[in-house]
C-alpha cells in the first residue's frame, strides 16, 4: 500500500510539473503588441526644462564642481532653485535704522562671510556653464518679523528688505546673472519650511517684494510664486484675482512628494487632480501666460532599501504633473545634504555623499530622471500619443485601456524635426510598441532607446526600428524607457 501511494504521488508530481512547464513555455517569450499614434499636430504645453534644488554649503573650495558638471552636462539640468542660507534669518531686523534699512557695513559683514562666499562661488560657477539659477528663500524667520505665534509673517516690508538686499548684493557686488526670485517657501506649512502665510496676506506680502525690487533698481527680476507644499487654489486665488502683478510674476509653482509608498489614490491616475486644477486656474486668469512649475518634487523614503522604487515613483510623479499641464520640475535634492531648517542630514539627493572623503556617487534615481531631463529639452512641446484604436462602447474601458500599464508621453522639438517619447512599463512581458508618426519627419535619423531598470542606469540599448513614418521598439517589463532622435 505504501508503495502504491508513493507511485501515485510520483505520477501526480510528474503531471503537475508537466502542466507547469507547458504553462511557462506558453508565457515565456510572449510579446504583447500595442499600436499607438504620435500626433505632432495635437499640442499641449511647452517645456521650460528640468533641474534640481541646490544649496552651496558643500562648495568646499570648488570640490563641488564635478557634481555641478554632471548635473548640467550629463543629467541635462537647466533650472537650479538656489537657497543660499537655508533659513530666512540671515539678517537681524533689530539692526535696521529708523527708515528700515541696514547699514552698509553690516551687509558687507554678512555677505562677505563664508556662507555667502560659498554661495556666490557656487552660483558663479553655474553662470560660467551658461546656467542662470534663481534664488529662493526658505526656513524660519526672525521673531521680529512674525506675529504673536512667532512664525506667521507680519512685517512684510522687513522681510522684503532682507530678501532684496541679498539680490542687490548678488547683482551689483558679485555680478551674478539671474532674472527670477522665489521669495517664499511652503507658507501653507509654516516652520521649519518657511513663514506661515494665510491667503489674505499673500498679495500684500508679494507686493512688498516687488516694491523693494523697484526701489533697489531690480525691477527686471520676476517672481516665482508661491512654492507651497500643496497646490491649494485658495492660496493663489487672491493673486489671480489681482491683475496688477501681471508681467511681474513669471511662474506659479507648487510641490509634490510621496512618503515612500505607492500611496497615491486610484483617482490620482484617472481623474482631474488638484495639480490639474491648479494649472487650469492659472490659465483661466489674467496670468494665463505664466507656466506652472513643480519647484520641488521627490520622495521622502530614506531607508536606502528601494532605490529603483524611489526613482520610479519620482519619474511617475513628474510625468503625471506634466500630463496635468506643468512645464517643469526641479528635484529635491541635488545631493545628500545637511539642511539648516531641519537641523538634520538627509539622503534625498541624486548623489550619495561620502562625508569622510567628500566624494559623490550618482544614485539610480539620478538615472531614472535622466530618462526625461536629458532628452526633453527646453522648448520641446508635449504632443498627443494615443492608442490607434479605441473601443468607445466598452463598459470596462477604464480597465481595458491599452496604455494602462505602459503610460507614454511624447514631446517634439520646436522645429518639429526631433521627438522624444518617455514611458514606464509594468506589463509582465515584453511589449512590441508600434508607433505611427504624424507630423514628424525622421528621414535619415536613428531612434535611440535608453532604459533604466533595477539593473540598468539609463543604458543605451538597441536602436528602435524606424522606417518611413513608423517606429517599432521592444520594451521589457518593469523599466523606464526613452525613445529619442536626440544624440
For each residue, the residues with C-beta under 8 A, 3 or more apart:
1: 4 5
2: 5 6
3: 6 7
4: 1 7 8
5: 1 2 8 9
6: 2 3 9 10
7: 3 4 10 11
8: 4 5 11 12
9: 5 6 12 13
10: 6 7 13 14
11: 7 8 14 15
12: 8 9 15 16
13: 9 10 16 17
14: 10 11 17 18
15: 11 12 18 19
16: 12 13 19 20
17: 13 14 20 21
18: 14 15 21 22
19: 15 16 22 23
20: 16 17 23 24
21: 17 18 24 25
22: 18 19 25 26
23: 19 20 26 27
24: 20 21 27 28
25: 21 22 28
26: 22 23 30
27: 23 24 30 429
28: 24 25
29: 430
30: 26 27 429 430
31: 429 430 431 432 474
32: 427 429 430 431 432
33: 431 432 434
34: 387 402 403 406 431 432 433 434
35: 387 388 389 434 436
36: 385 386 387 388 402 403 408 433 434 435 436
37: 384 385 386 387 388 435 436 438
38: 383 384 385 410 419 421 435 436 437 438 440
39: 42 383 384 385 386 438 439
40: 43 383 412 416 419 437 438 439 440
41: 383 438 439
42: 39 383 384
43: 40 381 382 383 384
44: 325 381 382 383 384
45: 291 322 325 326 327 381 382
46: 291 327 379 380 381
47: 50 322 327 328 376 377 378 379 380 381 382 411
48: 79 251 291 293 327 328 378
49: 77 78 79 328 377 378
50: 47 76 77 78 79 318 328 329 330 331 369 372 373 376
51: 71 77 78 79 80 81 328 330 331 373
52: 71 77 79 80 81 330 331 332 333 334 350
53: 80 81 83 295 296 330 331 332 333 334
54: 80 81 82 83 122 133 333 334
55: 58 82 83 84 86 333 334 337 339
56: 59 64 82 84 118 119 121 122 123
57: 86 115 118 337 338
58: 55 63 64 335 337 353 358
59: 56 62 63 64 118 119 121 122
60: 63 64 358
61:
62: 59 65 121 125
63: 58 59 60 358
64: 56 58 59 60 67 68 122
65: 62 68 69 125
66: 69 70 360
67: 64 70 71 334 335 351 360
68: 64 65 71 72 122 125 126 129
69: 65 66 72 73 74 129
70: 66 67 73 74 75 362
71: 51 52 67 68 74 75 77 80 334 350
72: 68 69 75 76 77 78 126 129 130 131
73: 69 70 129
74: 69 70 71 370 374
75: 70 71 72 350 366 369 370 373 374
76: 50 72 370 373 374 375 377
77: 49 50 51 52 71 72 80 131 373
78: 49 50 51 72 131 378
79: 48 49 50 51 52 133 134 328 330
80: 51 52 53 54 71 77 126 131 133 134 330 334
81: 51 52 53 54 133 134 136 182 295 296 330
82: 54 55 56 119 122 123 133 134 135 136
83: 53 54 55 86 135 136 137 138
84: 55 56 90 115 116 119 135 166
85: 88 90 115 116 119 137 139 340
86: 55 57 83 138 139 339 340 341
87: 90 138 139 140 340 341
88: 85 137 138 139 140 141 159 162 163 194 195
89: 139 140 141 142
90: 84 85 87 110 115 116 162 166
91: 95 102 106 107 110 142 162 165
92: 95 142 144
93: 96 142 144 145 155 158 162
94: 144
95: 91 92 102 103 106
96: 93 99 100 101 102 158 161
97: 100 101 102 103
98:
99: 96
100: 96 97 157 158 161
101: 96 97 161
102: 91 95 96 97 106 107 161 165
103: 95 97 106 107
104: 107 108
105: 108 109
106: 91 95 102 103 109 110
107: 91 102 103 104 110 111 165 169
108: 104 105 111 112
109: 105 106 112 113
110: 90 91 106 107 113 116
111: 107 108 116 166 169 173
112: 108 109 116 117
113: 109 110 116 117
114: 117 118
115: 57 84 85 90 118 119
116: 84 85 90 110 111 112 113 119 120 169
117: 112 113 114 120 121
118: 56 57 59 114 115 121 122
119: 56 59 82 84 85 115 116 122 123
120: 116 117 123 124 170 174 176
121: 56 59 62 117 118 124 125
122: 54 56 59 64 68 82 118 119 125 126
123: 56 82 119 120 126 127 133 170 174 176 178
124: 120 121 127 128 174 176
125: 62 65 68 121 122 128 129
126: 68 72 80 122 123 129 131 132 133
127: 123 124 130 131 132 176 177
128: 124 125
129: 68 69 72 73 125 126
130: 72 127
131: 72 77 78 80 126 127
132: 126 127 177 178 179 180
133: 54 79 80 81 82 123 126 178
134: 79 80 81 82 178 179 180 181 182 224
135: 82 83 84 166 167 170 178 180 181 182
136: 81 82 83 181 182 183 185 224 227 295
137: 83 85 88 163 182 183 184 185 194
138: 83 86 87 88 185 186 193 194 341
139: 85 86 87 88 89 185 192 193 194 340 341
140: 87 88 89 151 191 192 195 341
141: 88 89 145 146 151 153 159 194 195
142: 89 91 92 93 145 146
143: 146 150
144: 92 93 94 155 158
145: 93 141 142 153 154 155 158 159 162 195
146: 141 142 143 149 150 151 152 153 154 155 195
147: 150 151 152 153 154
148: 152
149: 146 152 196
150: 143 146 147
151: 140 141 146 147 190 191 195 196
152: 146 147 148 149 190 195 196 197 198
153: 141 145 146 147 156 159 187 195 196 197 201 205
154: 145 146 147
155: 93 144 145 146 158 159
156: 153 159 160 201 204 205 208
157: 100 160 161 208 212
158: 93 96 100 144 145 155 161 162
159: 88 141 145 153 155 156 162 163 183 195 205 208
160: 156 157 163 164 183 205 208 209 211 212
161: 96 100 101 102 157 158 164 165 212
162: 88 90 91 93 145 158 159 165 166
163: 88 137 159 160 166 167 181 183 209 212
164: 160 161 167 168 209 212 213 215 216 218
165: 91 102 107 161 162 168 169 216
166: 84 90 111 135 162 163 169 170
167: 135 163 164 170 171 178 181 213 216 218 221
168: 164 165 171 172 216 217 218
169: 107 111 116 165 166 172 173 174
170: 120 123 135 166 167 173 174 176 178
171: 167 168 174 175 176 178 218
172: 168 169 175
173: 111 169 170
174: 120 123 124 169 170 171
175: 171 172
176: 120 123 124 127 170 171
177: 127 132
178: 123 132 133 134 135 167 170 171 181 221
179: 132 134 220 221 222
180: 132 134 135 221 222 223 224 250 251
181: 134 135 136 163 167 178 209 213 221 222 223 224
182: 81 134 135 136 137 185 223 224 225 227 253 295
183: 136 137 159 160 163 206 209 223 225
184: 137 187 194 195 197 205 225 226 227
185: 136 137 138 139 182 193 194 227
186: 138 189 190 193 194 227 228 229 255
187: 153 184 190 194 195 196 197 202 226 228 235
188: 196 197 228 229 230 232 235
189: 186 193 194 196 228 229
190: 151 152 186 187 193 194 195 196
191: 140 151 194 195 196
192: 139 140 341 342 343
193: 138 139 185 186 189 190 229 341
194: 88 137 138 139 141 184 185 186 187 189 190 191
195: 88 140 141 145 146 151 152 153 159 184 187 190 191
196: 149 151 152 153 187 188 189 190 191
197: 152 153 184 187 188 201 202 205 226
198: 152 201 202
199: 202 234 235 237 238
200: 238
201: 153 156 197 198 204 205
202: 187 197 198 199 205 206 226 235 236 238 239
203: 206 207 238 239 242
204: 156 201 207 208
205: 153 156 159 160 184 197 201 202 208 209
206: 183 202 203 209 210 223 225 239 245 249
207: 203 204 210 211 244 245
208: 156 157 159 160 204 205 211 212
209: 160 163 164 181 183 205 206 212 213 223
210: 206 207 213 214 223 245 248
211: 160 207 208 214 215
212: 157 160 161 163 164 208 209 215 216
213: 164 167 181 209 210 216 218 219 221
214: 210 211 217 218 219
215: 164 211 212
216: 164 165 167 168 212 213
217: 168 214
218: 164 167 168 171 213 214 221
219: 213 214
220: 179
221: 167 178 179 180 181 213 218
222: 179 180 181 247 248 249 250
223: 180 181 182 183 206 209 210 245 248 249 250 251
224: 134 136 180 181 182 227 249 250 251 252 253 293 295
225: 182 183 184 206 236 239 249 251 252 253
226: 184 187 197 202 235 236 239 252 253 254
227: 136 182 184 185 186 224 253 254 255 295 296
228: 186 187 188 189 231 232 235 254 255
229: 186 188 189 193 254 255
230: 188 254 255 274
231: 228 254 274 275 277 278
232: 188 228 235 236 274
233: 236 237 274 277 278 281
234: 199 237
235: 187 188 199 202 226 228 232
236: 202 225 226 232 233 239 240 252 278 281 282
237: 199 233 234 240 241 281
238: 199 200 202 203 241 242
239: 202 203 206 225 226 236 242 245 249 287
240: 236 237 281 282 285 286 287
241: 237 238 285
242: 203 238 239 245
243: 246 286 287
244: 207
245: 206 207 210 223 239 242 248 249
246: 243 249 286 287
247: 222
248: 210 222 223 245
249: 206 222 223 224 225 239 245 246 252 287 290
250: 180 222 223 224 290
251: 48 180 223 224 225 290 291 292 293
252: 224 225 226 236 249 278 282 287 290 291 292 293
253: 182 224 225 226 227 292 293 294 295
254: 226 227 228 229 230 231 275 278 292 294 295
255: 186 227 228 229 230 294 295 296 297 332
256: 275 294 296 297 317 321
257: 296 297 298 299 300 332
258: 261 262 263 264 299 300 301 313 317
259: 263 300 301
260: 299 300 301 303 306
261: 258
262: 258 313
263: 258 259
264: 258 268 269
265: 268
266: 269 270
267: 270 271 273
268: 264 265 271 273 320
269: 264 266 320
270: 266 267 398
271: 267 268
272: 276 277
273: 267 268 276 277 320 324
274: 230 231 232 233 277 278
275: 231 254 256 278 279 320 321 324 325 326
276: 272 273 279 280 324 325
277: 231 233 272 273 274 280 281
278: 231 233 236 252 254 274 275 281 282 292
279: 275 276 282 283 292 324 325 326
280: 276 277 283 284 325
281: 233 236 237 240 277 278 284 285
282: 236 240 252 278 279 285 287 288 290 292
283: 279 280 288 325
284: 280 281 288
285: 240 241 281 282 288
286: 240 243 246
287: 239 240 243 246 249 252 282 290
288: 282 283 284 285
289:
290: 249 250 251 252 282 287
291: 45 46 48 251 252 326 327 328
292: 251 252 253 254 278 279 282 325 326 327
293: 48 224 251 252 253 326 327 328 329 330
294: 253 254 255 256 297 318 321 326 328 329 330
295: 53 81 136 182 224 227 253 254 255 330
296: 53 81 227 255 256 257 330 331 332
297: 255 256 257 294 314 317 318 321 329 330 331 332
298: 257 314 331 332 333 348
299: 257 258 260 310 313 314 317 348 365
300: 257 258 259 260 348
301: 258 259 260 306 309 310
302: 346 347 348
303: 260 306
304: 307 347
305:
306: 260 301 303 309 310
307: 304 310 311 363 364 365
308: 311 312 364 368 452 453 454
309: 301 306 312 313
310: 299 301 306 307 313 314 364 365
311: 307 308 314 315 363 364 365 366 367 368 369 452 480
312: 308 309 315 316 368 424 480
313: 258 262 299 309 310 316 317
314: 297 298 299 310 311 317 318 331 365 368 369
315: 311 312 318 319 368 369 371 372 424 480
316: 312 313 319 320 424
317: 256 258 297 299 313 314 320 321
318: 50 294 297 314 315 321 322 329 369 372
319: 315 316 322 323 372 407 409 422 424
320: 268 269 273 275 316 317 323 324
321: 256 275 294 297 317 318 324 326 329
322: 45 47 318 319 325 326 327 329 382 409
323: 319 320 409
324: 273 275 276 279 320 321
325: 44 45 275 276 279 280 283 292 322
326: 45 275 279 291 292 293 294 321 322 329
327: 45 46 47 48 291 292 293 322
328: 47 48 49 50 51 79 291 293 294
329: 50 293 294 297 318 321 322 326
330: 50 51 52 53 79 80 81 293 294 295 296 297
331: 50 51 52 53 296 297 298 314 334 350 369
332: 52 53 255 257 296 297 298 348
333: 52 53 54 55 298 336 337 346 348 349 350
334: 52 53 54 55 67 71 80 331 337 349 350 351
335: 58 67 349 350 351 353 360
336: 333 345 346 347 348 349 351 352 353
337: 55 57 58 333 334 345 346 348 349 353
338: 57 344 345 346
339: 55 86 342 343 344 346
340: 85 86 87 139 343
341: 86 87 138 139 140 192 193
342: 192 339 346
343: 192 339 340
344: 338 339
345: 336 337 338
346: 302 333 336 337 338 339 342 349
347: 302 304 336 352
348: 298 299 300 302 332 333 336 337
349: 333 334 335 336 337 346 352 353 363
350: 52 71 75 331 333 334 335 362 363 365 366 369
351: 67 334 335 336 360 361 362 363 366
352: 336 347 349 360 361 362 363
353: 58 335 336 337 349 358 359 360
354: 357 358 359 360 361
355: 358
356:
357: 354
358: 58 60 63 353 354 355
359: 353 354
360: 66 67 335 351 352 353 354
361: 351 352 354
362: 70 350 351 352 366 367 457
363: 307 311 349 350 351 352 366
364: 307 308 310 311 367 368 452 457
365: 299 307 310 311 314 350 368 369
366: 75 311 350 351 362 363 369 370
367: 311 362 364 370 371 452 456 457 458
368: 308 311 312 314 315 364 365 371 452 458 480
369: 50 75 311 314 315 318 331 350 365 366 372 373
370: 74 75 76 366 367 373 374 450 452 458
371: 315 367 368 374 375 422 450 452 458 480 481 482
372: 50 315 318 319 369 375 376 422 482
373: 50 51 75 76 77 369 370 376
374: 74 75 76 370 371 458
375: 76 371 372 420 422 450 482 484 486
376: 47 50 372 373 380 411 420 422
377: 47 49 76 380 413 486
378: 47 48 49 78
379: 46 47 413 414
380: 46 47 376 377 411 412 413 414 420
381: 43 44 45 46 47 411 412 414
382: 43 44 45 47 322 409 410 411
383: 38 39 40 41 42 43 44 410 411 412
384: 37 38 39 42 43 44 410
385: 36 37 38 39 408 409 410 421 435
386: 36 37 39 390 403
387: 34 35 36 37 390 401 402 403
388: 35 36 37 436
389: 35
390: 386 387 402
391: 394 397 400
392: 397
393:
394: 391 397 400
395:
396: 399 400
397: 391 392 394 400 401
398: 270 401 404
399: 396 404
400: 391 394 396 397 404
401: 387 397 398 404
402: 34 36 387 390
403: 34 36 386 387 406 407 408
404: 398 399 400 401 407
405: 425 426 427
406: 34 403 423 424 425 426 427 431 433 475
407: 319 403 404 423 424
408: 36 385 403 421 422 423
409: 319 322 323 382 385 421 422 423
410: 38 382 383 384 385 419 420 421
411: 47 376 380 381 382 383 419 420 421 422
412: 40 380 381 383 416 418 419 439 440
413: 377 379 380 416 417 418 419
414: 379 380 381
415: 418
416: 40 412 413 439 440 441
417: 413 440 441 485
418: 412 413 415 445 484 485 486
419: 38 40 410 411 412 413 437 440 442 484 485
420: 375 376 380 410 411 482 483 484 485 486
421: 38 385 408 409 410 411 435 482 483 484
422: 319 371 372 375 376 408 409 411 480 481 482
423: 406 407 408 409 433 475 480 481 482 483
424: 312 315 316 319 406 407 479 480 481
425: 405 406 431 475 476 477 478 479 481
426: 405 406 477 478
427: 32 405 406 431 475 477
428: 477
429: 27 30 31 32 477
430: 29 30 31 32 474 475 476 477
431: 31 32 33 34 406 425 427 474 475
432: 31 32 33 34 472 473 474 475
433: 34 36 406 423 472 473 474 475
434: 33 34 35 36 470 471 472
435: 36 37 38 385 421 470 471 472 473 483
436: 35 36 37 38 388 469 470
437: 38 40 419 440 442 469 470 471
438: 37 38 39 40 41 469
439: 39 40 41 412 416
440: 38 40 412 416 417 419 437 469
441: 416 417
442: 419 437 445 447 466 469 471 485
443:
444:
445: 418 442 466 485
446: 463 466 485
447: 442 463 464 466 471 473 483 484 485
448: 460 463 464 483 484 485 486 487
449: 460 461 462 463 464 473 481 482 483
450: 370 371 375 458 459 460 461 481 482 484
451: 456 458 459 461 476 479 480 481 482
452: 308 311 364 367 368 370 371 456 457 458 459 479 480 481
453: 308 456 476 478 479 480
454: 308 478
455:
456: 367 451 452 453 459 479
457: 362 364 367 452
458: 367 368 370 371 374 450 451 452 482
459: 450 451 452 456
460: 448 449 450
461: 449 450 451
462: 449
463: 446 447 448 449 466
464: 447 448 449 471 472 473 483
465: 471 472 473
466: 442 445 446 447 463 470 471 472
467: 470
468:
469: 436 437 438 440 442
470: 434 435 436 437 466 467
471: 434 435 437 442 447 464 465 466 483
472: 432 433 434 435 464 465 466
473: 432 433 435 447 449 464 465 481 483
474: 31 430 431 432 433
475: 406 423 425 427 430 431 432 433 479 481
476: 425 430 451 453 479
477: 425 426 427 428 429 430
478: 425 426 453 454
479: 424 425 451 452 453 456 475 476
480: 311 312 315 368 371 422 423 424 451 452 453
481: 371 422 423 424 425 449 450 451 452 473 475
482: 371 372 375 420 421 422 423 449 450 451 458
483: 420 421 423 435 447 448 449 464 471 473
484: 375 418 419 420 421 447 448 450
485: 417 418 419 420 442 445 446 447 448
486: 375 377 418 420 448
487: 448
